[in-house]
Amino acid sequence: MPELPEVETMVRGVRPYMEGRTLSQLRRYPCRRKPLSCKPDFTRIARRVKGRIVREVTRTAKRIVIQFVAPGAEAEQLFEYLVIEPRMTGLLLVDDPPSREHLRFEFVFASAGSKETRPNVSYWDRRGLGTVTLYTQTEFDQFLQSGRLGPDALAIEHAELYEKLQRTSRPIKVALLDQKLVAGIGNLYASEILYLAKIHPETPANRVPRGLMKPLQLAIRDVLETAILYEGSTLGDGTYRNVLNQDGSYQNEHRVYQKGGTLCTGCGRIPIERIVQAQRSTFFCSRCQKKYE
């Protein structure tokens, strides 16, 4: 957490507050908590982006990508990309943070005139596990081509999904978490996706029938797009918040995640089960989800 829906929600939330604006300062807040991992160091990042214009804010897998360009320039070699990976507890905010002690830095923008009312954007991270990396255009292209990230979960087609899953005999739930195979799916949504696709999470990935690839691909898209519509899931610890510091609401739509012991709403006959896979909780219905071996 945050997973693809939460990161996409952040991206859509901050776009109106960032795109087209000139960054006057990347201001670091004093924080006694675990420091963020920054490459290059924060001081050099702040110096390189100062005075640049935010051209575009997008998402790559579970990362926020902020594209900067020098004023008056459009040549690709002048683009730089600030990539933020929120990991467990990172948030982009335009409202008051959940707590000031975990504020890390703030995008301070130049005023566009006396009528400018848009607030700055801040980054908050309770556990400090997030990473911040500034790439040149060439470095960013190399990152995208490095093989570290597979096709985006919202873009992958069923034929490619089948080809990717044929490479591994790991349980399908574990395989879906491998960002090199499919980028963007995390633990929460993997359980929800497999329930909707009616596939048992312990099924070896390369044993899922080809005929189920289209339903699985549609389940991936359905769950993730619906979660984006509901602005993500805020779980019991309350860590995830949207850019206005408000709860997401997709947790109210969960079918199996964190519902162990409760009656399955699909079959209405047996309780949802919980197992541990790759040190993470998996939730499923053994009656509704078929295991292929």
C-alpha positions in Angstrom: 0.0 0.0 0.0 -0.3 2.4 -1.8 -1.0 0.2 -4.9 -1.9 1.3 -8.4 -5.4 2.7 -7.6 -4.0 4.8 -4.7 -1.1 6.1 -6.8 -3.4 6.9 -9.7 -5.7 8.7 -7.3 -2.8 10.8 -6.1 -1.7 11.6 -9.7 -5.2 12.7 -10.7 -5.5 14.7 -7.5 -2.4 16.8 -7.8 -2.5 17.4 -11.5 -4.6 20.6 -11.3 -2.2 21.9 -8.6 1.1 21.2 -10.4 0.9 21.1 -14.2 1.9 24.3 -15.9 3.3 25.8 -12.7 6.9 27.0 -12.1 8.6 25.5 -9.1 10.3 28.2 -7.0 11.6 25.8 -4.3 11.6 22.2 -3.3 11.5 22.8 0.5 12.6 20.1 2.9 10.9 19.8 6.3 12.9 18.9 9.4 12.0 15.3 10.3 13.5 13.1 13.0 12.0 9.9 11.4 13.7 7.6 9.0 15.1 9.7 6.1 13.8 9.1 2.6 16.1 7.5 0.0 16.9 10.2 -2.5 19.0 9.8 -5.7 20.9 12.1 -6.1 20.8 13.6 -2.7 17.9 15.9 -1.8 20.0 19.1 -2.1 21.0 18.3 -5.6 17.5 17.3 -6.6 16.2 20.6 -5.2 18.8 22.6 -7.1 18.1 20.9 -10.4 14.3 21.3 -10.4 14.3 24.9 -9.1 12.8 27.3 -11.6 11.5 24.5 -13.9 8.0 24.1 -15.1 5.9 21.0 -14.3 5.0 19.9 -17.8 3.1 16.7 -16.8 2.2 14.5 -13.9 1.7 10.8 -14.7 1.9 7.3 -13.2 4.3 4.4 -14.0 3.3 1.3 -12.1 3.2 2.3 -8.4 5.3 5.5 -9.0 4.3 9.1 -9.5 6.2 10.7 -12.4 6.6 14.5 -12.5 8.1 15.8 -15.7 9.9 19.1 -15.6 11.0 21.3 -18.4 13.1 24.4 -18.5 11.2 27.7 -19.2 10.8 28.3 -22.9 12.2 24.9 -23.9 10.5 21.8 -25.3 13.5 19.8 -26.5 13.4 16.3 -25.1 16.9 16.5 -23.8 15.8 19.3 -21.4 13.2 17.2 -19.7 13.9 15.8 -16.2 11.7 13.3 -14.4 11.1 13.3 -10.6 9.9 9.8 -9.7 8.3 9.3 -6.3 7.6 5.7 -5.1 5.4 6.1 -2.0 5.8 2.4 -1.0 4.0 1.7 2.3 2.9 5.1 3.7 3.8 7.9 1.3 1.2 10.5 0.4 1.0 13.6 -1.9 -1.3 16.2 -0.3 -2.7 19.6 -1.0 -4.4 19.9 2.3 -3.3 19.6 5.9 -1.3 16.4 6.5 -2.3 13.7 9.0 0.6 14.8 11.2 3.2 17.5 10.7 6.0 15.4 12.2 6.0 13.1 9.2 6.1 15.9 6.5 9.1 15.4 4.3 9.1 18.1 1.6 7.0 20.6 -0.2 6.7 21.7 -3.8 6.5 25.5 -3.5 5.3 27.2 -6.7 5.7 30.7 -8.0 2.5 32.7 -7.9 0.7 33.2 -11.2 -0.6 36.6 -10.0 -2.8 38.1 -7.3 -5.6 35.7 -8.1 -3.6 32.5 -7.6 -5.4 30.4 -5.0 -3.9 27.0 -5.7 -2.0 25.6 -2.7 1.4 24.0 -2.8 1.8 20.2 -2.8 3.5 18.3 0.0 4.9 14.8 0.5 4.2 13.0 3.8 5.6 9.6 4.7 5.0 8.1 8.2 7.5 5.2 7.9 9.9 6.9 5.5 10.1 4.0 3.1 9.4 6.0 0.0 12.0 6.8 -2.6 12.7 9.9 -4.6 14.8 9.8 -7.8 15.5 12.5 -10.4 16.3 11.2 -13.9 17.4 12.9 -17.0 15.5 12.0 -20.2 18.2 9.4 -21.1 18.2 7.9 -17.6 14.5 7.7 -17.5 14.3 6.0 -20.8 16.9 3.5 -19.6 14.9 2.9 -16.4 11.7 2.1 -18.4 13.7 -0.3 -20.7 15.6 -2.0 -17.8 13.1 -4.8 -17.4 12.4 -3.8 -13.8 8.8 -3.2 -14.7 6.4 -5.4 -16.7 3.4 -4.1 -18.7 1.1 -1.9 -16.7 -1.8 -3.8 -15.1 -4.4 -1.6 -16.8 -2.8 -2.0 -20.2 -1.8 -5.6 -20.4 -3.8 -7.8 -22.9 -4.8 -11.4 -22.1 -2.4 -12.9 -24.6 0.6 -11.1 -23.1 -0.7 -12.0 -19.6 -0.7 -15.7 -20.6 2.8 -15.5 -21.9 4.1 -13.8 -18.8 2.4 -16.3 -16.4 3.7 -19.3 -18.4 7.2 -18.3 -17.2 6.6 -19.3 -13.6 5.2 -22.1 -11.5 4.8 -19.8 -8.4 1.2 -19.5 -7.1 -0.8 -17.2 -9.2 -1.3 -14.8 -6.3 2.4 -14.5 -5.7 3.1 -14.1 -9.5 0.7 -11.2 -9.7 2.8 -9.4 -7.2 5.9 -9.6 -9.3 6.3 -6.2 -10.8 8.5 -7.6 -13.6 5.6 -9.7 -14.8 2.7 -7.2 -14.3 3.3 -3.7 -12.9 1.0 -2.1 -10.4 -0.8 -4.9 -8.6 -0.2 -5.3 -4.9 -1.3 -7.6 -2.1 -4.8 -6.2 -1.5 -5.9 -6.1 -5.1 -4.4 -9.4 -6.0 -6.9 -11.2 -3.6 -9.8 -9.2 -5.0 -8.8 -9.9 -8.6 -8.5 -13.6 -8.2 -11.8 -13.8 -6.4 -13.6 -12.0 -9.2 -11.8 -14.2 -11.8 -12.8 -17.3 -9.7 -9.2 -18.6 -9.6 -7.8 -20.2 -6.4 -4.7 -18.2 -5.2 -2.6 -21.4 -4.8 -2.9 -22.4 -8.5 0.5 -22.5 -10.1 0.6 -19.5 -12.5 1.6 -21.7 -15.5 -1.4 -24.0 -14.8 -4.0 -21.4 -15.2 -5.9 -22.4 -18.3 -5.4 -20.2 -21.4 -9.2 -19.9 -21.5 -9.2 -18.0 -18.2 -6.7 -15.4 -19.3 -9.4 -13.1 -20.8 -11.6 -13.3 -17.6 -8.4 -12.7 -15.5 -7.4 -9.7 -17.5 -10.9 -8.3 -17.3 -11.0 -8.9 -13.6 -7.7 -7.0 -13.2 -9.1 -4.0 -15.1 -12.5 -4.1 -13.4 -11.1 -4.2 -9.9 -8.4 -1.6 -10.4 -10.6 0.8 -12.4 -13.4 0.6 -9.8 -10.9 1.2 -7.0 -9.7 4.3 -8.8 -13.3 5.5 -9.1 -13.6 5.1 -5.3 -10.2 6.8 -4.8 -8.5 3.8 -3.3 -8.8 1.8 -0.1 -8.2 3.2 3.4 -7.6 0.3 5.7 -7.9 0.0 9.5 -4.6 1.9 10.2 -6.0 4.9 8.3 -2.6 5.5 6.6 -3.8 6.0 3.0 -5.5 9.3 2.3 -6.3 11.1 -0.9 -4.7 14.5 -1.7 -7.4 16.3 0.4 -6.5 14.1 3.4 -9.7 12.2 3.1 -10.4 8.4 3.2 -10.7 6.5 0.0 -13.9 4.4 -0.1 -13.1 1.2 -2.0 -12.6 -0.7 1.3 -16.4 -0.7 1.5 -16.5 -2.7 -1.8 -13.9 -5.4 -0.8 -15.3 -8.9 -1.5 -12.6 -10.9 0.4 -9.7 -8.8 1.6 -9.5 -8.8 5.4 -12.8 -10.7 5.5 -11.5 -13.9 6.8 -14.1 -15.9 8.8 -17.0 -14.0 7.3 -19.5 -15.7 5.0 -18.7 -15.4 1.3 -21.1 -13.1 -0.3 -20.8 -15.0 -3.6 -21.9 -18.5 -2.7 -23.3 -17.6 0.7 -22.3 -21.0 2.1 -18.8 -21.0 3.5 -16.6 -18.4 5.2 -13.7 -16.6 3.5 -10.4 -18.2 4.3 -7.0 -16.6 5.1 -3.6 -18.1 4.3 -0.1 -16.7 4.1 1.7 -16.6 0.8 5.2 -15.0 0.4 4.7 -13.6 4.0 1.5 -11.8 3.0 -2.1 -12.5 3.8 -4.3 -13.9 1.1 -8.1 -14.1 1.3 -10.3 -16.3 -0.8 -13.3 -18.6 -1.0 -12.4 -22.2 -1.6 -15.8 -22.9 -3.1 -16.0 -20.0 -5.5 -12.4 -20.1 -6.6 -11.2 -23.2 -8.4 -7.7 -24.6 -8.0 -5.9 -25.9 -11.1 -2.9 -28.2 -10.8 
